[in-house]
């Protein structure tokens, strides 16, 4: 049956969630190199935002951003954070609840409002 692949997928999803929280912690720790802090902060903010840049209601693209952008950003950020620090952040992430990024939600809302405003301005000028 498909129990093996589903179990592996669930384990991968749990590790992904843990690593997002670990990157959130890494972005706030001064021991993390600056470029890793920037990328870790951006990836964690995007992944933890309650609002997607591309809404899931848009067929294919809505899910594609979650399936490509977050794992690709995680992969790169994890390469930039020193392994010893990442092990410490992962252990700390197990004891924390998943944070929420209100700032990322506000930025995404502003981007959408700007896009709507530009579209209306362009449409009105026709």
C-alpha positions as a printed NumPy array, in Angstrom:
array([[  0.   ,   0.   ,   0.   ],
       [  1.038,   3.702,   0.073],
       [  1.637,   3.874,   3.807],
       [  5.441,   4.061,   3.423],
       [  5.482,   7.08 ,   1.079],
       [  2.818,   8.891,   3.122],
       [  4.788,   8.379,   6.316],
       [  7.921,   9.681,   4.614],
       [  6.002,  12.698,   3.289],
       [  4.626,  13.489,   6.759],
       [  8.13 ,  13.259,   8.222],
       [  9.46 ,  15.592,   5.515],
       [  6.632,  18.077,   6.213],
       [  7.38 ,  18.042,   9.966],
       [ 11.083,  18.615,   9.291],
       [ 10.208,  21.469,   6.927],
       [  8.036,  23.149,   9.584],
       [ 10.74 ,  22.672,  12.215],
       [ 13.389,  24.132,   9.906],
       [ 11.24 ,  27.203,   9.153],
       [ 10.986,  27.922,  12.892],
       [ 14.723,  27.192,  13.262],
       [ 15.469,  29.733,  10.51 ],
       [ 13.233,  32.241,  12.288],
       [ 15.428,  31.743,  15.36 ],
       [ 18.616,  31.917,  13.252],
       [ 17.568,  35.241,  11.737],
       [ 17.497,  36.768,  15.219],
       [ 20.774,  35.335,  16.504],
       [ 23.851,  37.563,  16.05 ],
       [ 26.085,  34.467,  15.779],
       [ 24.503,  33.671,  12.403],
       [ 26.409,  35.204,   9.437],
       [ 24.698,  38.341,   8.093],
       [ 23.78 ,  36.967,   4.648],
       [ 22.329,  33.832,   6.253],
       [ 20.378,  36.033,   8.685],
       [ 18.876,  38.041,   5.828],
       [ 17.908,  34.991,   3.811],
       [ 16.696,  33.042,   6.851],
       [ 14.565,  36.002,   7.892],
       [ 13.077,  36.381,   4.41 ],
       [ 12.317,  32.663,   4.053],
       [ 10.86 ,  32.35 ,   7.553],
       [  8.798,  35.515,   7.137],
       [  7.364,  34.295,   3.834],
       [  6.705,  30.772,   5.099],
       [  5.118,  31.959,   8.362],
       [  3.007,  34.687,   6.798],
       [ -0.711,  34.009,   7.141],
       [ -1.217,  35.45 ,   3.645],
       [  0.425,  34.028,   0.508],
       [  2.02 ,  36.238,  -2.126],
       [  0.128,  34.197,  -4.708],
       [ -3.239,  33.072,  -3.252],
       [ -3.882,  29.329,  -3.302],
       [ -7.161,  30.017,  -5.108],
       [ -5.202,  30.741,  -8.297],
       [ -4.907,  27.348, -10.005],
       [ -1.389,  25.868, -10.163],
       [  0.463,  29.118,  -9.355],
       [ -1.059,  29.347,  -5.867],
       [  0.36 ,  26.   ,  -4.845],
       [  3.499,  26.266,  -6.951],
       [  4.896,  29.103,  -4.839],
       [  4.577,  26.971,  -1.683],
       [  6.094,  23.937,  -3.387],
       [  9.042,  25.773,  -4.973],
       [  9.818,  29.083,  -3.262],
       [  9.788,  27.902,   0.354],
       [ 11.811,  24.675,  -0.152],
       [ 14.332,  26.443,  -2.436],
       [ 14.784,  29.276,   0.055],
       [ 15.068,  26.803,   2.91 ],
       [ 17.671,  24.778,   1.056],
       [ 19.837,  27.826,   0.375],
       [ 19.444,  29.309,   3.865],
       [ 20.295,  25.959,   5.472],
       [ 23.508,  25.849,   3.425],
       [ 24.508,  29.306,   4.684],
       [ 23.875,  28.713,   8.4  ],
       [ 26.796,  26.904,  10.086],
       [ 25.826,  23.267,  10.881],
       [ 26.585,  23.534,  14.611],
       [ 24.348,  26.587,  14.956],
       [ 21.618,  24.981,  12.845],
       [ 21.582,  21.936,  15.146],
       [ 21.127,  24.288,  18.106],
       [ 18.317,  26.196,  16.331],
       [ 16.548,  22.951,  15.379],
       [ 16.621,  21.801,  19.001],
       [ 15.23 ,  25.161,  20.119],
       [ 12.542,  25.023,  17.399],
       [ 11.134,  21.811,  18.876],
       [ 10.267,  23.692,  22.088],
       [  8.552,  26.647,  20.385],
       [  5.18 ,  27.248,  18.867],
       [  5.055,  28.322,  15.265],
       [  5.431,  32.129,  15.15 ],
       [  3.301,  34.328,  12.902],
       [  4.64 ,  37.186,  10.831],
       [  2.251,  40.121,  10.845],
       [  4.813,  42.308,   9.081],
       [  4.951,  39.919,   6.123],
       [  1.154,  39.851,   6.004],
       [  1.076,  43.662,   5.944],
       [  3.685,  43.829,   3.17 ],
       [  1.799,  41.298,   1.057],
       [ -1.495,  43.132,   1.596],
       [  0.187,  46.393,   0.533],
       [  1.605,  44.692,  -2.579],
       [ -1.842,  43.406,  -3.539],
       [ -3.471,  46.798,  -2.877],
       [ -0.776,  48.467,  -4.988],
       [ -1.328,  45.999,  -7.825],
       [ -5.088,  46.559,  -7.665],
       [ -4.564,  50.338,  -7.603],
       [ -2.245,  50.259, -10.618],
       [ -4.673,  48.005, -12.494],
       [ -7.601,  50.338, -11.753],
       [ -5.54 ,  53.388, -12.72 ],
       [ -4.507,  51.732, -15.999],
       [ -8.047,  50.517, -16.724],
       [ -9.568,  53.943, -16.03 ],
       [ -7.094,  55.618, -18.389],
       [ -8.128,  53.459, -21.352]])
